[in-house]
Amino acid sequence: MVGLIVIGILLVVLEANKSNDIVKALLDAAEFLVGPFKDVFKPDGAKAKVAVNYGLAAVIYAIVGGLIAKLLRR
């Protein structure tokens, strides 16, 4: 999940062609995962907004995923 969100950030920041089917699918998947975090922060600029909010989602998913993995190892 974290990797998909990071790919979404990179595609937006690097201005990937959104009409490309692969890019669109990756961005749609990342946007679905980021749903609850989409408008937590509202910095100026679309790229900054995506980078900050998607980055927050990636960090939260990484922490929660790490905790779940730790609990399952017990």
C-alpha positions in Angstrom: 0.0 0.0 0.0 2.8 2.4 0.9 4.5 1.7 -2.4 1.4 2.4 -4.4 0.9 5.7 -2.5 4.5 6.8 -3.1 4.1 5.9 -6.8 1.0 8.1 -6.8 2.9 11.0 -5.3 5.7 10.6 -7.9 3.3 10.5 -10.8 1.6 13.7 -9.7 4.8 15.6 -8.8 6.5 14.5 -12.1 3.3 15.4 -14.0 2.8 12.0 -15.6 0.3 11.8 -18.5 -3.0 11.2 -16.8 -4.7 10.1 -20.0 -2.4 7.0 -20.0 -4.4 4.0 -18.8 -1.6 2.7 -16.5 -1.0 6.1 -14.9 -4.8 6.5 -14.5 -5.1 3.1 -12.8 -2.2 3.8 -10.4 -3.5 7.2 -9.5 -7.0 5.9 -9.0 -5.7 3.2 -6.7 -3.6 5.6 -4.7 -6.5 8.0 -4.4 -8.7 5.3 -3.1 -6.1 4.4 -0.4 -5.6 8.0 0.6 -9.3 8.7 0.8 -9.5 9.7 4.6 -6.3 11.7 4.4 -7.1 13.6 1.2 -7.8 17.0 2.7 -6.0 16.9 6.1 -3.7 19.7 5.1 -4.3 22.3 2.4 -1.0 23.8 1.3 -0.8 26.1 -1.7 -0.5 24.2 -5.0 -1.9 20.9 -6.2 1.5 19.1 -6.1 2.2 20.2 -2.5 -1.2 19.2 -1.4 -0.8 15.7 -2.9 2.7 15.3 -1.6 1.8 16.3 2.0 -1.5 14.4 2.3 -0.5 11.3 0.4 2.8 11.3 2.3 0.9 11.4 5.6 -1.3 8.5 4.4 1.9 6.5 3.5 3.4 7.1 6.9 0.2 6.1 8.7 -0.1 3.0 6.6 3.5 2.1 7.3 3.2 2.5 11.0 -0.1 0.6 11.2 1.2 -2.2 8.9 4.4 -2.5 11.0 2.3 -2.8 14.2 0.1 -5.4 12.7 3.1 -7.4 11.4 4.6 -7.2 14.9 1.5 -8.5 16.5 1.2 -11.3 14.0 4.8 -12.4 14.7 4.0 -13.0 18.4 
